[in-house]
Amino acid sequence: MSEKKADPANEVGLPKLSSNTIWMLSLGFLGVQMAFTLQSSQMSRIFQTIGADPNNLGWFFILPPLAGLIVQPIVGYYSDRTWAPKLGGRRLPYLILGTVVAAIVMFLLPNSGSLGFGYGSFAALLFGAITVAFLDLSSNVAMQPFKMMVGDMVNDDQKSYAYGIQSFLSNTGAVIAAIFPFVLTAFGLANTAKKGVVPQSVIWSFYLGAIILVISTVITIMRVKEYDPKTYAMYHGISEDANKTGGNWLTLLKKAPKVFWTVTLVQFFCWMAFQYLWTYSAGAISVNVWNTADASSAGYQAAGNWYGVLAAVQSIAAVVWSYVLAKVPNNHHKLGYSASLILGAIGFLSVFFIHDQYLLIISFVLVGMAWASMNTYPLTLITNALSGEHMGTYLGLFNGSICLPQIVASLASFALFPLFGNSQPNMFLLGGIIMVIGAVSVGFIKETYKA
């Protein structure tokens, strides 16, 4: 990796990196996103299969964002202060730890119903809840270093490209993970099992995801060399001690640029809506298309597979739409952001009305467009407004804009689910309304550039 000095005639700045280096900075994101996608697309299916009441799903979906809310600021805070050259540098040691734990948990979670606890038993649900919490905790530890390394090492001119690569790898991993159960079923693995047991198609999807996570992360670790503290300070125009002091979270939040809070407002509505999509998709599709709410039925398991395909459609649409958004001029970012969220809202609302599995493809294409904007604009807007001081801590704190709305959505579901008729399809009406509010709130954003 190039270590060339900044031109003294210009402002101190990060050097231009080769495309290969930028790809290597984010390659492990492929595996990390597979872990997240398997969790989000199959978690509802797993818990309903082992006996969870749909009205209680919110309890299980609180655990992942709660883990992220706690872990990511901690990873950011300590990695800002870490330098362990034998383990790769500042961010990579945390990547190694997160990957190892995530891979282990991915072998445990889908076996929640295969350990003899009994259908719907407290022990089975508790085991599933604990493994989900650890999977999300470790995945967050593994994911955050990739976001931070882009902020650490990529200059402003290449940052959109770098986050675009990250978005591409993220959505590619999501596509692969989402279609695993469908493909494995096509290759002959059982997609049904005895009552309370997760099918082999799902179990092996998690096994393969864990293997790819390890391989992609190892390649990143072997190919990336982070900047040492002196070089990092020089490129960012700060002192070597800048990240060692003044890292109080409340103080940093008080000093955060205004765009930090306005983007957080948009994020609140977007991620609240998507929490309901992940929680209720399998059940909603099963009721609307296969006309069953019985989680042990072949129809429900077929709906679970089809939701995996639709999640892949969503990710493919997000990749394509990301290229469209990349062409949007800087002075029209807000238009691209809000328009994408409106399209996503239409996708949410349409799920309630559609009873044909193939027409749902259109719904999830529209949802994917919103997903693309949610993964393209926020990090770019935030990192452009930050200096190199406490970059990791700020990005960890900003993750609260992702985690808190998911927690709020899950807690609110205990009142809203009965209010909406104890109907999983009805929750998509609510999600669509929330997405519209998010699109409107984009108008409060005003972009700033620290450089």
N, C-alpha and C positions, 0 to 999 in steps of 0.2 A: 504494500500500500504506500502511496506517495506520502512523503513527509515534507514536501517543499515548503519553504517559508513564504509568508505573505509579502507582497511587494511593499517595501517601506514607503514608496511614494503614494500608496493608497492607504485606506483604512485597513487595520488588521482584520483579517477574515479567513474563513475556512477555505482550503484549496479545493479545486475541482477534482472530483473523484471519477474513476473510470466506471462505465456501466456495469462491468463485471463486479467491481467492489460493492456498488450499490445493491446489486442483486444478492450478493453474499451476505450483506448486512441484514437482509430480511428473509433469507431462504427458510430458516427455521419457523417462520411465521406460518408456513404451509402446514406443518404438523400441529402447531399450537391451535390453529383455527379448526383443524379436524377434531381435536379434543372438544373444543367449544361447540362445534356443530353437532357432534354426536350427542353431547350433553343436552343441547337445546332442542334438537329434533326428536330425540328418543326418550328423554327423561319422563315426560308425561306418560308416554306409552309404557315405560318400565314400571312406573309407580302404579298406574291403573291396572297393569297386568298382575302385580303382586298384591293387589287388593286395596289400593287407596281410593277413598271416596272423592269424586270430582270436585265436590264443594270444599275439600280440604287440600287441594293441590297447591294452593297459595303458600301453605306452610313450607312445602318442599322447595318452592321457587324463590323463597326468601333467602335461602342459604347461600346460593352462588353469588348474588350481588353483595350480600353482607360480607362474604369472604373477600371480595374484590375491594369493597369500601375500606376494609381494615388493612389489607395486605399491600395494595399498590402504593399508597403514600409512604408506607414503611420501607418498601423496596426502593422507592425514589429517594427518600431521605438518606438511607444508609449507603446506597450505591453512589450518591453524589460524593460521599466521603471515603469510598473504598478505593484502594489501589492494590490489587493482588496480581502482579504480573505472571506468576506461575499458574494462575487459574484463568488468565486471559485479560484482566484489567479491572474496569469499574463495574460494568454491567454483566459481563459474561459469567462471573461466578454465580450470580442469582439465576441466570438462565440454566446453568447446569443443575442446580438444586431443584428448580421447578420442574425441569424435564424428567428427572429421575423419579420424583414423587408422583407426577402426573401419569407416567407410564405404568407404575405399579397399581395406582388406583383404577386405571382403565381396564386392568385385568380383573379387578374386584367388583366394580359397580354392576355390570350386567349379570353377575351371578347372585344378586340379592335374593332371587327366588329359588335358588338351587342348593341352599345350605340347610334345608330341612326345618326352617323356622315356621312354615305353615302359611297358607293363604290369608292375607289381611292381618297377620299377627303383628303385634307391636315390635317384636324383635326384627322381623323382616323389614318393616318400614323404617325402623331406627337404623339398621345396618345400611339401608339404601340412602337414608338422609346423611349419615356420617360420611359415606364414600362420596356422595355428591359434593358435600362441603369441602372435602379434601381435594377432589378433582378440580373444583373451581379455584380453590386457594392456590394449588400448585400451578394450574394453568395461568393464573394471573401473575404469579412469580415468573413464569417462563415468558409470558407475553410482553410484560412491561419493558424489559431490556431492549427489545427490538424497536419500540417507539422512541426510547431514550437515545439509542445509538444514532438514529437519524437526526435527532435534535443536536446531538454531540458532534457529529462528524460531517454532516451534509450542509453545504452552503445554501443561502436563500434561493439562488437561481436553480438549484437542482432539487430543492426540497419537495416541490410538487411532484416531480418525477419519482423521487424516492418513495413518497407516500403512495403514489400511484402504483408502483411496483408492489408495495406492501399490500395495497388493496387487491391487486391482481392475484397475488399468492394467497391472500386470505380467502378470496372468493373461490379460487381453484381448489384449495383445501376443503372448503365448505361443499363444493360440488361433489368431490370424490367421496367425502364422508357421508353426505346425505343420500347418495344412491347406493351405498354399500349394501344395506339390507335388501333392496330391490334386486340388485345384481346377484348377490349371494343366493337369494331365493331362486332366481332364474337358473343358477348353476346347481341347484339341487339341495341346498341346505334347508332344513325345516323352518317354516315361518310360523308354525304353531307349536305349542307344547302343552303339557298337562296344566290344569288350572293353577295359577300362581307362579309358574315358571316362565322365564323370559326365553323366547325362541332362539335357536342356534344362529339364525341369520343376524340377529341383533348382537348376540354375544361375540361372534367372530368379527363383526364390524368394529367393535371396540378393540379387539386384539390387533387387527390390522392397523387401526388408527394409532395405537400405541407404538407399533413398530416403525411406522412412517414418521411419527413425532421424533423418535430417538435418532433415526437416520438423518433427517433434515437438520436437526439441531446440531448433531455432531459435525456436519459439513460446515455450518456457520462457525462453530467454535474453532475449527481447524483453519478456516480461511480468513477470519477477521482478526485484525490487530488494532485494538483501541489506542487512542492517543494517551500518552503518559500525562501526568498532571501539568508539567511544565509546558508541553506542546499544546495541550487543551487550553490552558490559560492564555497562551500567546494568540492562538487562533480566534479566541472569543473576546480578546481585549480585556481580560479581567486578571486579577491577581491570583496566585496559586492558593491563597488562603480564602478566597471569596466563598468557596463552597463549604469551608470548614466551620464557619460561624454564621450566625443570623438565620438559622434554618427553622426557627419557631413557626409552626404551621399557621397559627392565628395571625402572626405578624405578616407572614407571606401573603395570606389571603387578604389582609387589609391593604397590602401594596399591589395586589393583582390588578392588571390592566382591566379597564371596563369591559373589553371584549370577552374576557374570561367569564364574566357574569351573564352577559347577554347571550352568548353561545350556550351557557349552562341552562338558561331558561328554555331555549329551543330543545336542547337535549332532554330536558325533563319530560316534555310531552312525547317526543319521539320514542324514547326508551320505555316509557310507560305503556305506550301502545304495543310495542314489539314484545313486551313481557306477556301481554295477553295472547299475542299470536303464538308464542312458544308454548304457553300453558294450555291453550284450548284447541290448537289446530287439529291434532289427531282425533279428538273427540268430536269436533264440529264436522269434520269431513266424514267421519264414520256415521254420524246421525243424518247428515244431508244427502250423502251419496249412497252409503251402504245400508241406511235405515236401521242401524243398531247402535245401542249405547253399551252393549255387553262387551267388556274388555277382554273376555276369554273367548269371544267368537272369532271365527275366521274372517268375518267381515271387518271387525275392528282391526285385526292385525294387517289385513289388506290395506285399510285406510292408513295405518301407521307407515307401511311401505310407500304408499302413494304420497303421503306428506313428505317423505324423504326425497322423492322425485321432485315434488313442488319446491322444496327447499333448494334443490340443485338448480331448478329453473330460476328461482329467485337470485341465486348467486351468479348464474350465467348472465342474466339480465343486468345485474349490478356491474359485472365486468364490462359489458358493452356500453352501458350508460356512463360508466366512469370515463371512457374515452370521449364521449360526447361532452361531458362536463369539463374535461381537460381543455377543450377548445373554447370554453366560455371565457370571454375577456375578464380581467380582474374587476373592472367596474360593473360587471353584471353577475358577480358571484351570488349576491343575495337573490337575484331573480332565478338563477339556476337552482339554488337551494330550496326556495319556497315552492317553485313549480314542481320539483321532484317530490316534495312532501305531499303536495296536493294529489299528484298521481298515485302516490302510495295510499293516501286516504281512500281514493276511489277503489283501489285494490282491496283494501280491508272491507269496505262496505259491500263489495260485490260477493265476497265469500258467503255472506248471510243469505243471499238470494240464489246462488248457483247450486244446482243439484246434479250437475254432470261433471264427472271427474276431469274430463279433458278441457272443459271451459275454465276450470280453476287455473289452468296454465296461464291464461290471460291475467287473472287476478294476481298471481304471484310474479308475473313479469312487472306489473305496476308496483308491487311491493318491493321488488328488487331495485327499481329506480330510486325509490326513497332510501333504501339501504345504501345505495351507492353514494348518495349525497351525504348521508350520515357518517360515512367512512372517508369522505373526501375533504369536506370543508372544515369540520371542527378542529382537527389537529393542525391543519395548515394555518387557520386563523389564529390559533393560540400560540404556536411556536413562532410565528412571524412577529408576535407582539412581545416575546420574551427575549432577554439576553441569555448568555450562557450561565448566569448565576442561578443555582438551584433548579436547573432545568428538570432533573429527574423528580424532585419533590413537587414542583408545580404540575408536571404531567400526572404524577400519582394522585395529587389532590383533585385535578381535573377529572380523574376517573370517577370521582364522586358524582359527577353529572350523568354518568352511565348507571352507577350502582343504586344511588338513592331513589331515582324514579322507579326502578324495578322493585325495590323494597316497598315503596309506597303503593305501587300497583298490586303487589301480592297481598298486602295488608288490607287494602281497600276491597279486594275481591271477595272477602268474607261477607261484606255487606252488599257489594254490587252484583255478585253472582245470583243470590236469591232475588234481588231487585229486578234483574233481567230474566226472571222466570226460571232460574236454575238450568238455563240453556246455554250450552257451549257455543252454538252458532250465534246467539244473541250478543255474545261478548265482542264479536267482530264489528257490530254496529257501534259499540262504545269505542273500540279501538280506532275506527274511522273518524269519529268526532274528535277524538283527542289529537289525531294526526293533523286535522284541519287547524286546530288551535296552534299546533306547533308551526305550521306553515305561516300563519299570521304573525307569530312572534318573531320570525326572522327579520321583520321590519325594524326591530329594536337594535340590531347589530350594526356597529360602525367599525370597519376594519382599521387597524393601526399596524405600523411597521416599526419595530425597534431599531432595525438597521438604518 
